[in-house]
Amino acid sequence: MTHTSGAIGVFDSGVGGLSVLRHIRQLLPNERLIYVADSAHVPYGDKSARYIEQRSIELTRFLISQGADAIVIACNTATAAAAATLRRDFSCPIIGMEPAVKPAVAATKNGIVGVLATIGTLESARFSALLERYAGNVTIVTQGCPGLVEQVERGDLTGPLTRELVERYTTPLLEQGADTLILGCTHYPFLAGLIRDIAGQDIQLIDTGEAVARHLLRRLQTELSDRAPTQASVQFWTSGDEARASTIISALWHHPVNVQQLPLYN
């Protein structure tokens, strides 16, 4: 007997998680999706792990109250800080993000992989464990990217300051010989065109959004196989200014959307 269908809840520190949501939408076109951009608290990368954990708990509670029966943490920093706690405190499937070290190691031709990520991700125990588990004989060079998240949040994907930051952060990795770059933050896929323009079209960019969508599908099939069909829809919420969020999310989503004000804005 099928039960009433739920929804897939997705949250990020801001609009970056839309890069994951689009892969979920493509793979699961009939699902009801609920997206929360916690833009009043962006970026997570310079916040304490405890702060991010508390925000993640509040956002998960909100998504579940809206009918979500599976949660995607569409943020590498929040996954590192809060995934273990969410999995302990909530019974629904919790799917997180992590820098794609394993596929990057498989993709590199010269054995040098660069990682673009927030400071919070690079300093996390989770990232260290990924390196220890998958790096092997491949050289991993890392670069924290302060300011890039904020540029994407402004909708500035190609402007002079964004270009300057991308050049500043990719140049050290390229000078060390990296032929593959891990986009270790969900905001960064929106800068892929600019990164290729600066780093060269031959650079391999590794984005984990599609893999996360596939993992979500597997979890739904194995843990929530009795879910009933639902009417496809996407709802957007923000803890920031809804008018501004509507403009930026509509541009990144390539479709006009209305964004609602999250009640958890304090």
N, C-alpha and C positions, 0 to 999 in steps of 0.2 A: 504493500500500500504506500503510495507516494504521499509525502507531507507537503504542506504549502511551501512554495519556493521562496527562498530568501533572496539575497543580493550579495554581490561581491563588493566589499568595502576596501577602498584604496586611499592611503594617506601619504603625504610628503610634507616636508618643511615649507613647501611652496608649490610652484607650478612644474617643477622638474619631473615629478612623478607622472605627468601626462605622457612622457616618453615611454613609460611602462603601460599606462592605461591604453594607449593606442594599439599596442601588441595584444593586450587582453581583449580589446574590442574586436580586433581582426580574427582572433582565434575562437572567441566565444561571442559571436554576434547576437545571440538571443538572450544574453544575460542582462539583468538589471544591475547597473554599475553606479556606485556612489563614491565620489571623489572629494576628499578634503584637502585643501591647500592651507597649511598652517602659516600663512604669510605674515601674520602679526608677530611671529616668532622666528622668522627666517633671518639669517641662516642658522641651521643647527650646528654647523661645523665648528663654531666658536663657543658653543654652549657646553656646560658640564654634562657628563653622562647622566647624572641624577636628574637634571633639568629635562633632558631629552626623554628620559624614561617616564617621567611624570606626564609630559605632554603626550607621549605615545599611549599611555594608559587612558588618559582622558579622551583622546581621539578614537581609540578602539571602543570605549564604552559608548561614545556617541554613534559610531557606525553600527554597532550592534543594536542600539535603540532604534535605529532607522531600518532595521530588518536584515542587516548583513549577517550571513552565516559563514563567511570566510573573509579573512583580512589579508591584504597585501601591504607590507611596509615598503612603499616605493621610494626608499631612501637608504642609502648605504650607511650613513652616519646613525640614523635611528635604528637600523637593524643591529649594528654593533652595540649600541647602548641599551636596547630595550627588547630585542627579540626573545631572549631567554625568559625575561620577566613576563612578557605577554603570553608566551606558551605555557608558563606555569599558572598564570592567573585566569586564563580564558580557555574554554574547552573547544572552541572552533579552530579550524585550520588557520595557522599563522604562517604566511609565506614572506620571507625576507629577501633582501638584496645582499650581494657580496661582490667585490671586485672580481672580474672574470679571469683570475690567474690561470686556471687550468686550460681554458680554450686559448688564451693568449700564448701560453707555453707551447701548445700544439701548433699554433699558427705561425710563430716567428721562424724566419728562415736563417737569421744570423745569430740567434741565441741571445738577443738583447731586447728586453721588453720594458717599456716605460709605463708608468702609472700616473695618471692625472686624477687627483682626489682631494677631498677636504682634509684638513689637518686632523679632524676627529677620526676619520676613517683610517688614515695612515698610522695614527698612534694607537689604534685599538688592538686588543689582544686577538680579536677575530682575524684581522688582517695579517698579523704575525703568524698565526696558525695556518692561514692559507699559503703563505710563502713557504713555511716549513714543510707543508704537505705536498705542494705541487711544483715549486720552482725547480727542483732538481739541479741540473747543471746550467740552467738558463740564468743569465744575469738580469735581475730586476732593479730598475732605477726608478725612484719615486719623486714626485713633485707635488707639494701642496699648492693649492690654487685660490688663495684668498681673493675675493672680489668677483669671481666668475659667476657664482650663484646669484649674486645681486644683479649682475648685468642681465641674466636671463629673466630674473623676476621683473626687471624693468621692460622686458620685451626688446632689449637692445642686443641683437644677435650678430650684427655686422659693423657696428659703429666704430669710430676711432679708438675709444677707450677699450672696448671689448677686444679689438684686434691687437692693441698694445699688450693687454693682459695675456691673450693666447700666445702671442710671440714670446713674451717673457717666460711663460711656463713651459712651452714646448721646446724652445731652443736648447736648454740644458740636456733634455732627454735625447734630442736629435744629435747633439754634439757628442754624446756618449754612445751613439751608434744605434739607438732604438729603431727597429723597423716596424714595430707593433706598439700601439698605444692603447692601454685600457682606459675607457671612460668610466672612472670610478665614482661617479656621482650622476644621479639620474637627470640633473640639469644639463649635463655636458653633451648628450646626443643632439640637442638643439643647436649646438655649435659645431657639429661635425663638418658642415660645408666650409666654415671658416678655418677649422683645423686643417682640413685637406688643402685648402688654398695656401695656407702658410707652410705646412709640413710636406706638401707634395701629394699628388694623387696616388702614388704607390704605397703610401703609408697604410698599414692595416689598423683599423679602428675597431675595438671590441666593445660592444654594447650588450648588456645582459638582459635587456627588456624582453626579447623574444623567448629566451630560455626561462625566464620567470613565468611568463604566460603559459608555457608548456608544462612547467612544474605545477602551476595552479590547476590546470586541466587534469593532470594526473591525480592530484589530491582530491579534487571534486569527484572524480570517477571512483576512487577507492574509498573515500570517507563519507561522501554525501551522494552516493549513487541513486538514492531514492528521491532526489529533488525533482519537483514537478516543473514542467515547462513554464516559462514566465514571459512577460511582455518586455521586449528589449527597450531599455531606456538608459540615459546617463544623467545623473544629478551632480551638480557641482556646488560645493560649499567652500567658504573661506573664513578665516579668522581675521583677515585684513579688510580693506575697503572693497565692498562688493562691486561698485561701479568700475573701479580700476581693475579688479580681478576679472570681471566680465570682459573687458577690452582685451586684456593680455591672454586670457585663456581662449577666447574666441580666435585670436590670431594664431596661437600655437595649435589649437584643435582644428583649425581650418574650417570652422563652422560657427555661426553665431550661437552663443549660449547665454543663459541667465545664471548668475551665481548668487546663491543665498548666503546670508550672514550666519556664520556658525554661532550658536548660543554660548559656546565656551570660549569667549574672546578675551577673558581677563588674564 
